[in-house]
Amino acid sequence: MRKFFRKIHLWLSIPFGVIITLICFSGAMLVFEDDIMRLINHDLYYVEQVGKETIPLEQLATRVAADLPEGVAVSGITVYPDSKRCYRVNLSKPKRAAVYVDPYTGKITGYYQRSPFFKTMFSLHRWLLGSRPEGGKIFWGKTIVGISTLLFVLVLLSGIVIWWPRSKKSLKKRLSISIRKGLPRFWYDLHVAGGMYALVVMLAMALTGLTWSFDWYRSAFYTAFGVELPAGSGHGASPAKHSSRPAGDTESRAEGQKAARREIELAGWQQVYERLAKENPRHLQITLSNGNAQVSNNRMGNTRGTDRYTFDPRSGEITGVTRYKDAEKAGKMRGWIYAIHVGSWGGITTRIIWFLTALLGASLPLTGYYLWIKSLYRRNNSGKRS
């Protein structure tokens, strides 16, 4: 039995090991993306000096909108409870674009777009740097990542059988990592014992990550937890496509109408923000857009747990609310899948654990290759001697 699983472990790892290393390494790089960006771009995210009063959201949005290029509009504002943080003014395009503004002076501190490094890491992690094909063709990058992750799960499970000690005495050896018996022994221990220490976390990352790769798996995963996934929804659904139609008179007229309505649409934002901030003193952030507001809270680690509001932009009157506790189960499930996959559910402690585990996961195929090549070398030499 052990020989059978050893072969499965080996022959699944050899062709897909490099891909698994790339997936794990790029995933590790993404764990602290926001923290790193705030650290290296401190002047973008934080104000120079905390003032006595903040400028109303309507005025800030209007000031930013006046400096935007044609065709780009303010789509929302995100406000943080930290008085030292700049407000994030979200833009209609490109994706995830925003400018940060000092809420006390109205000064734009800078323009945000995802850095090329983290863009590359994300694309590598999800699609092996591939791009979505047109016409419904197979998305090979995404498919290969999914297949590799699925096989990684089988490799981990087969590794348990291979590792399982025959006695209590051997258990201690199987769980120890020696750093004083030479580099070859260290690589061996890191592969065998290190893999066991990180097994549960690696399985959690892999099993949740597969929900982004395969529709059939995502449906089965949700069903296993008693959650019905609405048709055409989920984080694996295809993103909306950007129109390739050149801008014409109709679009220009629409932009002009939007600009003309902007003052009216922004009229009640400050009033809505103040009310929501007062009702949610422990919020993580509040985001307002045209007639909608989201109050993000840390729901026992689910950082995507939000209360959603609708309001009249003219009067600032709240017209509707959907509490996180009343939200559909599928939405909650998506939040938990994300929180577990990236390790955010337990704060900084779990993110550090997830980061180190992902790096260890990246090393396992490499140490495995080392051990395999070394065994081949020994066999060849022993054959020559005989």
N, C-alpha and C positions, 0 to 999 in steps of 0.2 A: 504493500500500500504506500509506504513512504517513497519507494522508488518511483511509483507512478506519479505521485504529486511532485516529486523532484523534477521529473521530466516536464510536466505541465509548467511548473515554475520557471524552468530554464527556457523552454522553447516559446513561451509567451513573452518572456522578458527580452530575449535577444533582438527580435525585430522591432519592438515597440519601446525599448528602454530609453533611447535617445529622446523620443517624443515625450515620454513621461517626465524625463528630466526637464525638458523645456517648459512643459505645462506647470510643473511644480515650482520651478525657479521663477517664472513670470508671475505666478500666483503670489509667491512670497513678496515679490517686489511691489505688488499692488496693495498689500495689507496696510501699509502706513503712507499711502499716497497723499491723503489730505494733510496728515501731520507734517510730512516732509515739505509739501508745498507751502504750508503756513510758516514753517521754519525758515526756508530759504527766501521767501517773499514776504517778510514781516511787514514791510511798509505798504504792501498791497492789502493785507487783511486787517491791519490794526491802525487806529488813529494816532496822530502825533500827540494829541493832548485831549483829554476828556473835557468837554464843555459843560456848561450849566444846563442847556436845553438843546434838544435835537430839532432839526428842521422837519416840519411835517412831511409825511411821505409823498403827498401830492406835489409839493414843491420840488422835492428831490427828483422824483420821476420826470417832472416837466423839464428840469434843468438838464438831466441826462439825455432825454429825448431830443432836445434842441441840438445836441452835438453829435447825434448818430447819423451815419450815412443814409442815403435814400434807400428805402426798402427794408430798413431795419427798425424795429419798434421795441419799446419796453413791454415785456410780457409779464413781469411780476417783480416783486421785491421780497427779499428774505431778510428778516431781522433776527438778531441773536440777543439773548439776555445779557451777555457780557458787554458792559458799557464801553469797553475798549475796542470792540469789534466794529469794523466798517460794515455798512449795509451792502448786501449783494443785490444789484439791479440786474435781473435776468433779461436777456435779449431774445428776440424772436428767431434769430439765426446768427451764425451757424449753431449746430447742436452744442448745448452746454455752455454757450458763450455768455459772458456777463461782464459788467464793470463793477468795481467796488468804489463806494463813495463814503467820504467822511460825513456822518450824520449831523455833526455839529457845525461844519463849515460849508458843506455842499461840494467840497473839492473831490474830484474824481481821482482816486489813488492809483488806478490802473485798470487794465483790461485783462480779463481772464479767459484763457482757453486751455484745454488740457495740454500738458507739455508733450513734446514729441516722444520723449522717453516712455512716459506712462501710456501714451497712445499705442506705442509699439508693444509694450508689455501686455496691454489689454488685448490687442489684436493677436498676439502670439498665444496668449492664454486661451482665448476663445476659438480662434480660427487658424492658428499657425500662419498668421500674416496674410491669410487669404482674404478675398473680397466676395461679397454675395453675388452670385451669377444672376443674369437676367433670364426671364422666360421660364422660371421654375425649374431650372436645371439643378443637378446635385451640387450642394455646397460642400465641396470636398474637404476644405479646411475644417469646417465645423464637424463633418462626419468623421474625419480621421481622429480629431480630438475626442469625440464621443466614444469611438471604438477603442481607442487607447486607454481612456479612463475606465471603460467597462472591463477591459482585459487587466488593467491595474488592480481592480477589485479582486479578480480571480487569482492574480499573482499574490496578493496579500493573504487571501484565504488559504491558498496552497502553502504559503510560507508558514502559516500556523502549524499545519500538519508536519512539515519538515522540521520545524523548530521544537516541537513538543518534546520535552525531556522525558527520559525513561525512568528517572529516579529523582528524589529530592536533592541528592548530591549534585547531579548534573544540572539541576534547575539554577543553582547559584552561578555556575559557569555560563549558562546560556543567557543570563541577565547581566553579566559583568562586561565592562569595556576596559580593556587593558591599554595603558599608554606607556608602559615600561618594557614591553616585550617585542619592540620593533614595529616598524610601519606595517608589514604584512599582517601581523596579528591584530593591529589596531583596525585596519580596513575590514578584516573578517568580523571582529566584534561589533564594529559600527553597523555592518550590514545585518548581522544576526540579532544582536541584542537591541541595537538602536531601532531596527524595524519593529520589534515587539513593543518597545516603549511608546512608539508613535502610532501604533497600529490603529487604535480606536479613532484618533483624530484624523488620520489619513482616510480611513473608511468613511468618516462623517463628511469630509470634504469631497471625496469621490462620489459618494451616493447622492449628495445634494447637487453636486456639479452636473451630474447626468441629466437633471431635469431641464437644463438649458440645451441639451444636445439632441434628445429624441422625444418626439411627441408621445409615442407609445409608452415610454418609460415614465414621462411626467404624469400621464393619465393614471398609470398603475401606481405610481408613488402616492398621488393624492388619494386614490381609492383606498390604498392600504391604511391610510389615516382617517378614512371615513369622510373625505372631503370630495364633493363633486366639482369638477373643473368645468366652467362654462365653455361652450364651444367657441373656438377662435380666440380664446383669451389665454392668459398666462405669460410668464416672462420669456417663454420660448417663441412666442408669436413673432411674426415678421414685423419689423418696424415699418412705419409709414414711409413710402417712397417720396422723394422730393421730385416735384414736377420739373421736367426738362424744357418746358415751354418757355420761350423767350418772353420777357416782360413786354406787355402791350398796353394799349390805352385803358383796357378794363382794369388791369392790375394797378396802374398808376392812379386811376380814379378811386379805386378801393383804398389805396394808401392815403390818398388825400382825405377821404371821408373818415378814415380811422384817426388821422391827425386832428381833424376838426372836432371829433367827439372825445378826444383824449382828456381834456379838462373835466368834462362832465363825468367820464368814467372813473376818474381818479378822485372825485370829490369826497367820497366817504372813507377812503383808505385809512387815514390816520385814526379816525373815530373807531373803525372796526379793529384796528391793531390794538389800540389802548384797551378796548373792552376784552379782547381775547387774552391779552397779556395779564390783565387783572384776574380773569377767571382761571388762568393756567399759570400760576406763579412758578412752577417747576418745569416749564417747557424747555425744549432744546433749541427750537427755532420756530418762527412763524413766517409763513410765506403767503403773500397776497397777490392775486392776479385779478383779471376782470370779472368781478362778481363771485370769486371763489377765494377761500382761505383754507390753509392747512396748518394745524398746530401739531408739530412733531414732538412726541414724548418718548422716553425710554421705557417701553412696556416690558419690563423684566428682561431687558436685553434686546428686544425686537425694536431696533432703531427705525424701522419703517412703520411703526405703529402710530397712526395719525388720526386726529379728529378732523373731520371735513365740514366746512361751513359754506353756505351761499349767502350773499348779501346784495342789497340794492346799492350799486355804486354811486347813485345820486344822493341818497339819504344816509347811507351807512347803516341801514337797518338790517339786522340778521334775519334772513328769511327761511333758513333751514340748517339743520345740523345732523350729521351722521357720526355718532361716537364710534371709537375704535371697537368697543365691546359689542356694538350692534352691527359692525361691518360684516360683509360676507366672509364665510370661512376660507374661501379660496384666496382672498386678499391677505388674510392673516397668515395663511400657510406660505404664501410667497415671501412675506416678510421674515418669517422664521427660517425658511430655507436659505435666504440670503444671509441672515444673521449667523446661522450655523456655518455656512460655507466660508464666510470671511472671518469668523471668530469674533464678531462684534457683540455677541450676546452677553458676554461677561465683562465688557469694558477692556481696559488696557491689558489686564492680566491674560485674558484669553487671546487677545490679539497677538501678544508676544509669543504665547504657546503655539498659536497657529502659524506665525511667521517662522519660528524655529522648526516646526514640524514640516512645513512646506520645503524648507531648505534641506532637511534630512531626507524628505521624499525625493528631492532632486538628486541627492547623492546615492540613493540606493541602487539605481540602475548602473551608475558608474562603478561603485564598489562591486556590484554583481559582475560586471564585465571583467573587472580586475581579477576576481576569484575564478571566473570561468577560463580566462586566458591563462592564468597561472596553472590551473588543473590540466589544460591542454598541453602546456609546456612540460609539465611533469610526466604526462603520459608519453609524450614523444621521446623524452630523454630516457625514460625507463625502457621503452621499446628498443632504443638504440643500444642500451647496455646489454639487454638480453640477446 
